[in-house]
Amino acid sequence: MDAAQGGRHRNRLIALLVVGAVMWAALLGRLGWIQVWAQRSFSERGIDLVEASVRQRERVLVLDTGRGPIVDRQGRPLTGRTVCALAFLPVARRAVPDDAATRRLAAILRADPDRLARWFREAKGPDFWRDARGRLVALTAKQARAVAALGLPEVRVFSVAERYPEGGVARHVLGFVSQNPDLVRRLYREGWGRADVPLTQLVGAAGLERSFEPFLQGVGSTTLAYFTDARGNVLSGLGLRLRAPDNPFYPLELVTTLDRPLQQALERVADRFPLRDGAIVVLDAKTAEVRAMVSRPAFDPRHPYATGDAWRNRALMRTPPGSVFKIVVAAAALEEGVTTEEERFFCSGELGRYGFSCWKPGGHGHLTLAEGFAQSCNLVFAELARRLGGETIERYARALGVVGTVGWAEAPFFRLPRLAQFAEEEAGQVFARPEEKADEGALVQTAIGQRDVRLTPLAAANLVVTLLNGGTPVSVRVATELRYQTGASFVVFSKRRLPDASGVSPYTAYRLRKLMRGVVEEGTGTALGAHPWKLAGKSGTAQAVLGQRQVNHHWFVGFGPAPQPRYAVAVLVRGQSREGKNQATRLFGEVMRVVAANE
């Protein structure tokens, strides 16, 4: 090898050494940056490495999440109960009860010994004994004493706060909690600047749990914790540690407007009916407070996504309202003076264009507006829509609170950009596209609550409240107050007018109430005539498509008792056959029967 070749080899070797040194320096710098500067906020996702490393060695059993309780208007609990539960604490990987101890324990629990032994063997950390459906098994006092007498170090009995007990009520209203790291990061770490909230924290994902999440979260959970080494054995000297918050003011308690006995009774009505897909909303006629809200299908808040979208509250989902929307058209026509209750119309059964017809073959013949409202004549309302025009109909829908949302909301609220009591409420609408307001074919379909008209049962019930309050729309409340644990008030949610909804005159509201009484006295709701209360309302049947099925959605909205109304009610029965009677009318009668009995 000559000198030139030797020089090139040395140069390459030096270059490789320099590159290697630079790579090592970069690696050491990266490790130093992670260990010193980025340990609390690693990567763009803000991972707390210290928290993650501690959590990797920590075994935790949550005895109480520390979330604030939710109660009804009388202070009766809607969430939470405390039960005695059996816990397995695998303090060493292979430290499990022997066969004899397992059989004795199974006898106390009235459980299958093989299933209990399998639970011990397969446990990856501390856990509670549950039934085959994953529900916490509540022990009696006698069972708890018997378990303690066994003296098994790996098996203990603790008092546990169960957030959603078996047989709970108002589950769609309450919602549920779940792990949502993105929400924790957005709401707490970015919005509230609280880096102390772990990304694994349970947060409200639906219902009141979601709406009031920052206030219900509390100041910490009650946990039993211990630390293990790499083999899963307990680190000596640390032992079991019980951690509990010590604050006399928190967590806050949320006081709702619900009436627990009425809610329970109406849930039984819905299941007995049976209401497989739909909603029931009962509002106080004066305050627009929710007294009961039922949604079906039912769901388990401990496993909310196991049954598809059953967790979604049908009372807050917008749906074609059918002839219920005729209330809005009648209000616009009477307020604008384009008709009177005594004006006579003629229904031949067919409009003669757009394929538009009345629901009654052959038509209703000659009838007044009052009779047309009671009989829900489509041709009468097609004529009213032609006189009013799309712009006017939409203006009155907005004035009555049908367009947009009706739930109590405030922006900003404390440090939140906005607080909405009904976080999942969908906005109502009349027209999907502006050009349809001048399209007569679209207009006549709109007049009978078809085409692109959408309404939630909550908004439909509130429309009735508006008429009962002299034409003045108010925001619907489901919560009235947040309280400290001392009983002192943290914040009160007062009754307020519905923003951007001007309403109608008291005289027009009076005339509409009179028209709704006519529906029960001589129209499509005569089946309600034998009710203990005198009732009033409006039925509706909307043609729709669910999946691949052609279906009808059945509605009935109304109030009672008619002389001095105390409740406004909306009932929706979704996905019915295109044939058959309006099922919502019958369900409305049963609902009002329970409401009357609850007085």
Secondary structure, 3 states (H helix, E strand, C coil): CCHHHHHHHHHHHHHHHHHHHHHHHHHHHHHHHHHHHCCCCECCCCECHHHHHHHHHEEEEEEECCCCCEECCCCCECCCEEEEEEEECCCCCCCCCCHHHHHHHHHHHCCCHHHHHHHHHHCCCCEECECCCCCECCECHHHHHHHHHHCCCCEEEEEEEECCCCCCCCHHHHCEEEECHHHHHHHHHHHCCCCCCCCCCEEEEEHHHHHCHHHHCCCCCEEEEEEECCCCCECCCCCCEEECCCCCCCCCEEEECCCHHHHHHHHHHHHHCCCCCEEEEEEECCCCEEEEEEEECCCCCCCHHHHCCCCCCHHHCCECCHHHHHHHHHHHHHHHCCCCCCCEEEECCECCCCCCECCCCCCCEEEEHHHHHHHCCHHHHHHHHHHHCHHHHHHHHHHCCCCECCECEECCECCECCEECCCCCCCEECCCCHHHHHCHHHHHHHHCCCCCCEECHHHHHHHHHHHHCCCCCECEECEEEEECCCCCEEEECCCCECCCCCCCCHHHHHHHHHHHHHHHHHCCCHHHCCCCCCCEEEEEEEEEEECCEEEEEEEEEEEECCCCCCEEEEEEEEEECCCCCCHHHHHHHHHHHHHHHCC
